[in-house]
Amino acid sequence: MKMTVALSYENFNHVLAERFDGVGLVRSEYIFRSIEKYPSDDTVRQHVVPYLLDISQLTTSVVWYRTLEVDTAEANVLSGVEEIIIEPDRLLGLRGIRRSHRYPDAFRAELRGIAEVRRVAPNVGVVLPFVTYAEEVRRAKEEVDKFCPGTPLGVMIETPASLLEIDKILPLGVNRVQIGCNDLSSLLLARPRTVRGPVKAEPPLVRAIELMRNATADSGVELAVAGYLDNSLIKACQVIGVDECVIHYSDIPDVLGEEWRELLPEVGKISDIKRKTREAIREFAEIRKVDLRIY
């Protein structure tokens, strides 16, 4: 089983390139949350393109870039957002691929950036977040084929619905299925995402991974598992025969040992970005006198 890194705008350096099998996930939302700007041709060209070019030069494996995955509260505080939306349950609302379909200009700006990167570094793929229906994947693939043809396509399986739709999703030209254990475990186990901590190998989640292994093996599609993974879950993935586990940069010391902490100068970067976003949401809520849960 391969072990790759998930990046949240941290630098991918030679140490990581030598010890890991590549970059299994680039969480684009942390790029935009860090600069506090919404995806556009300018922000993608200035920040996403050079970041991906730097990463792709250090690995021959596919660098999997996930398109924007923010909830409405996180989007509202980004400069250039199309519309201010207040949702009572933002974690189950307009996010992931749903947002990309509702506001295609931002999605297309990301895809144009991917096309620009792939002219120099063709080892970059696109991952679609928070998929529910096969129809969402079909529509998104049309956009990918139009703006960056030939780009490998992955889907995040993070909802129970997508588990049930997998037989319709795989024939659409998907190269990679990536289970997002943070959201999927929350929805499967009926637990709020505010209860944080490593995702453990609990039976319903393990069974979901087994089902995805069977489905993808029959189709020849690679299967990756990502999230804030507990060592028990990583071991379960090995037993199941998952192709790849994707470890968050910030979690590497917890998963692989404290000696890694000195090798990762940006281990706290994601916490800093999250803190900045929370503060912006809190200020937004106070000014507009709305009640928003701060995650």
C-alpha positions as CSV (number, residue, x, y, z in Angstrom):
1,M,0.0,0.0,0.0
2,K,1.3,3.4,-1.0
3,M,1.6,6.3,1.5
4,T,1.1,9.8,0.1
5,V,0.8,13.3,1.6
6,A,-2.2,15.6,1.8
7,L,-1.2,19.2,1.6
8,S,-3.1,22.2,2.9
9,Y,-0.9,24.8,1.3
10,E,2.3,23.5,3.1
11,N,5.4,23.2,1.0
12,F,6.2,19.7,-0.4
13,N,10.0,19.4,0.1
14,H,12.7,16.8,-0.8
15,V,12.4,15.0,2.6
16,L,8.7,14.3,1.9
17,A,9.4,13.4,-1.7
18,E,12.0,10.8,-0.6
19,R,9.9,9.3,2.2
20,F,6.4,9.3,0.6
21,D,5.0,8.0,-2.6
22,G,3.8,11.4,-3.8
23,V,1.0,13.9,-3.1
24,G,-2.4,12.2,-2.8
25,L,-4.4,15.4,-2.2
26,V,-3.9,19.1,-2.5
27,R,-6.8,20.8,-0.5
28,S,-7.2,23.9,-2.6
29,E,-9.5,25.6,-0.1
30,Y,-6.6,26.2,2.2
31,I,-4.8,28.1,-0.6
32,F,-7.8,30.4,-0.9
33,R,-8.6,30.6,2.8
34,S,-4.9,31.6,3.4
35,I,-5.0,34.5,0.9
36,E,-8.6,35.3,1.8
37,K,-9.7,35.4,-1.8
38,Y,-12.1,33.5,-3.9
39,P,-11.0,31.5,-7.0
40,S,-10.7,33.6,-10.1
41,D,-8.4,33.5,-13.1
42,D,-6.1,36.0,-11.3
43,T,-6.0,34.2,-7.9
44,V,-5.5,30.8,-9.5
45,R,-2.7,32.1,-11.8
46,Q,-0.9,33.8,-8.9
47,H,-1.2,31.2,-6.2
48,V,-2.4,27.8,-7.4
49,V,-0.4,27.5,-10.6
50,P,3.1,28.2,-9.1
51,Y,2.2,26.0,-6.0
52,L,1.3,23.0,-8.2
53,L,4.3,23.5,-10.4
54,D,6.6,23.5,-7.4
55,I,5.0,20.3,-6.1
56,S,5.0,18.5,-9.5
57,Q,8.7,19.0,-10.0
58,L,9.5,16.8,-7.0
59,T,7.4,13.7,-7.9
60,T,6.6,11.7,-11.0
61,S,3.3,10.4,-9.4
62,V,0.0,12.2,-10.1
63,V,-0.5,15.2,-7.9
64,W,-4.2,15.2,-7.1
65,Y,-5.7,18.7,-6.9
66,R,-9.1,18.9,-5.2
67,T,-11.2,21.7,-6.5
68,L,-12.7,24.2,-4.0
69,E,-14.3,22.7,-1.0
70,V,-15.7,25.3,1.4
71,D,-19.0,25.6,3.2
72,T,-21.0,28.8,2.7
73,A,-19.7,30.5,5.9
74,E,-16.1,29.9,4.8
75,A,-16.9,31.2,1.3
76,N,-18.7,34.3,2.6
77,V,-15.5,35.7,4.1
78,L,-13.4,35.3,0.9
79,S,-13.0,38.5,-1.2
80,G,-14.7,38.1,-4.6
81,V,-17.3,35.5,-3.6
82,E,-20.3,35.6,-5.9
83,E,-23.1,35.7,-3.3
84,I,-23.5,35.9,0.4
85,I,-25.5,32.8,1.6
86,I,-26.5,32.1,5.2
87,E,-27.3,28.4,5.8
88,P,-28.7,26.9,9.1
89,D,-26.6,23.7,8.6
90,R,-23.6,24.8,6.5
91,L,-21.8,21.5,6.6
92,L,-24.6,19.8,4.7
93,G,-25.4,22.7,2.4
94,L,-23.9,24.3,-0.7
95,R,-20.4,23.0,-0.8
96,G,-18.0,20.9,-2.9
97,I,-19.2,20.0,-6.4
98,R,-22.6,21.4,-5.6
99,R,-21.1,24.9,-5.3
100,S,-19.0,24.3,-8.5
101,H,-22.2,23.6,-10.5
102,R,-24.1,26.6,-9.0
103,Y,-21.2,29.0,-9.6
104,P,-19.2,27.5,-12.6
105,D,-17.0,30.5,-13.2
106,A,-14.8,29.8,-10.2
107,F,-14.7,26.1,-11.1
108,R,-13.7,26.9,-14.6
109,A,-10.9,29.3,-13.4
110,E,-9.5,26.4,-11.4
111,L,-9.7,24.1,-14.4
112,R,-7.9,26.7,-16.6
113,G,-5.2,26.8,-14.0
114,I,-4.8,23.0,-14.1
115,A,-4.6,23.2,-17.9
116,E,-1.8,25.8,-17.6
117,V,0.1,23.6,-15.1
118,R,-0.3,20.4,-17.2
119,R,1.3,22.1,-20.2
120,V,4.5,22.0,-18.2
121,A,3.8,19.2,-15.7
122,P,1.2,16.7,-17.0
123,N,1.3,14.7,-13.7
124,V,-1.6,16.7,-12.2
125,G,-5.1,15.3,-11.8
126,V,-8.4,16.8,-10.6
127,V,-10.5,15.5,-7.6
128,L,-14.2,16.4,-7.3
129,P,-15.2,17.0,-3.7
130,F,-18.4,16.1,-1.8
131,V,-20.0,14.1,-4.6
132,T,-23.6,12.8,-4.0
133,Y,-25.0,11.8,-7.4
134,A,-23.5,10.3,-10.5
135,E,-25.1,13.2,-12.5
136,E,-22.9,15.6,-10.6
137,V,-19.8,13.7,-11.7
138,R,-21.0,13.5,-15.3
139,R,-21.6,17.3,-15.5
140,A,-18.3,18.1,-13.9
141,K,-16.4,15.7,-16.2
142,E,-17.8,17.6,-19.2
143,E,-16.2,20.7,-17.8
144,V,-12.9,19.0,-17.1
145,D,-12.8,17.6,-20.6
146,K,-13.6,21.0,-22.1
147,F,-11.1,23.1,-20.1
148,C,-8.3,20.7,-19.4
149,P,-8.8,17.6,-21.6
150,G,-6.9,14.4,-20.8
151,T,-6.7,15.3,-17.1
152,P,-7.0,12.3,-14.8
153,L,-10.2,12.5,-12.7
154,G,-10.9,11.5,-9.1
155,V,-14.0,11.7,-7.0
156,M,-14.3,12.1,-3.2
157,I,-16.6,9.5,-1.6
158,E,-17.8,11.4,1.5
159,T,-21.5,10.8,1.6
160,P,-23.6,7.6,2.1
161,A,-25.4,8.5,-1.1
162,S,-22.1,8.3,-3.1
163,L,-21.5,4.9,-1.7
164,L,-24.9,3.8,-3.2
165,E,-24.2,5.6,-6.5
166,I,-20.7,4.1,-7.0
167,D,-21.9,1.7,-9.7
168,K,-23.1,4.6,-11.7
169,I,-20.1,6.9,-11.0
170,L,-17.3,4.5,-12.0
171,P,-18.4,4.1,-15.7
172,L,-18.2,7.9,-16.2
173,G,-14.4,7.8,-16.8
174,V,-13.2,8.0,-13.2
175,N,-9.6,7.1,-12.6
176,R,-9.5,7.4,-8.8
177,V,-11.9,7.0,-5.9
178,Q,-10.8,8.7,-2.8
179,I,-12.7,8.1,0.4
180,G,-12.9,11.2,2.6
181,C,-13.1,9.6,6.1
182,N,-13.7,12.9,8.0
183,D,-17.1,13.6,6.4
184,L,-18.0,10.0,5.7
185,S,-17.4,8.8,9.2
186,S,-19.5,11.7,10.6
187,L,-22.4,10.9,8.3
188,L,-22.2,7.2,8.7
189,L,-21.9,7.3,12.5
190,A,-24.3,10.2,13.0
191,R,-21.7,12.3,14.7
192,P,-21.1,16.0,14.3
193,R,-17.9,17.1,12.7
194,T,-17.3,19.3,15.7
195,V,-16.2,16.1,17.5
196,R,-12.7,16.1,16.2
197,G,-9.8,13.7,16.5
198,P,-8.3,10.9,14.4
199,V,-10.8,8.8,12.4
200,K,-10.6,5.2,13.8
201,A,-11.4,1.9,12.3
202,E,-15.0,1.6,13.4
203,P,-17.0,-1.2,11.8
204,P,-19.4,0.9,9.5
205,L,-16.5,2.8,8.1
206,V,-14.4,-0.3,7.5
207,R,-17.3,-1.9,5.8
208,A,-17.7,1.1,3.5
209,I,-14.0,0.9,2.6
210,E,-14.5,-2.8,1.8
211,L,-17.4,-2.1,-0.4
212,M,-15.4,0.5,-2.3
213,R,-12.5,-1.9,-2.7
214,N,-14.7,-4.5,-4.2
215,A,-16.4,-2.0,-6.6
216,T,-13.1,-0.3,-7.7
217,A,-11.2,-3.6,-8.1
218,D,-13.8,-4.8,-10.6
219,S,-13.4,-1.6,-12.6
220,G,-9.7,-1.2,-12.4
221,V,-10.0,2.1,-10.6
222,E,-7.5,3.0,-7.9
223,L,-8.8,3.4,-4.3
224,A,-7.3,5.9,-1.8
225,V,-8.3,6.6,1.7
226,A,-7.8,10.1,3.2
227,G,-8.6,12.1,6.3
228,Y,-7.3,12.5,9.8
229,L,-6.4,8.9,10.0
230,D,-5.8,6.8,13.1
231,N,-3.2,4.1,12.9
232,S,-5.9,1.5,13.4
233,L,-7.6,2.7,10.3
234,I,-4.4,2.6,8.3
235,K,-3.8,-1.0,9.3
236,A,-7.3,-1.9,8.4
237,C,-6.8,-0.3,4.9
238,Q,-3.7,-2.5,4.5
239,V,-5.7,-5.7,5.3
240,I,-8.5,-4.6,2.9
241,G,-6.1,-4.0,0.1
242,V,-6.5,-0.3,-0.4
243,D,-4.1,1.1,-2.9
244,E,-3.1,4.2,-1.0
245,C,-3.5,6.0,2.3
246,V,-3.2,9.8,2.2
247,I,-1.7,11.3,5.4
248,H,-2.2,15.0,6.2
249,Y,1.0,16.9,6.5
250,S,0.0,18.1,10.0
251,D,-0.7,14.5,11.1
252,I,2.6,13.0,10.0
253,P,4.3,13.3,13.5
254,D,1.3,11.6,15.2
255,V,1.1,8.8,12.6
256,L,4.8,8.2,11.9
257,G,6.6,9.5,15.0
258,E,7.6,12.7,16.8
259,E,11.0,12.7,15.1
260,W,9.1,14.0,12.0
261,R,8.1,17.2,13.8
262,E,11.6,18.8,13.3
263,L,11.5,17.8,9.6
264,L,8.2,19.6,9.0
265,P,8.6,23.4,9.4
266,E,5.0,24.1,8.5
267,V,3.3,21.5,10.7
268,G,1.2,24.3,12.3
269,K,0.2,26.1,9.1
270,I,-3.2,24.5,8.8
271,S,-4.1,25.5,12.3
272,D,-3.1,29.1,11.6
273,I,-5.3,29.2,8.4
274,K,-8.2,27.6,10.3
275,R,-7.9,30.2,13.1
276,K,-7.9,33.1,10.6
277,T,-11.0,31.7,8.9
278,R,-12.8,31.2,12.2
279,E,-12.0,34.8,13.3
280,A,-13.3,36.1,9.9
281,I,-16.5,34.1,10.3
282,R,-17.0,35.3,13.8
283,E,-16.6,39.0,12.7
284,F,-18.9,38.4,9.8
285,A,-21.6,36.9,12.1
286,E,-21.3,39.8,14.5
287,I,-21.6,42.5,11.8
288,R,-24.5,40.8,10.1
289,K,-26.1,39.7,13.4
290,V,-26.5,36.1,12.3
291,D,-26.0,33.0,14.3
292,L,-23.2,30.9,12.8
293,R,-21.6,27.9,14.5
294,I,-17.8,28.4,14.5
295,Y,-16.2,25.1,13.6
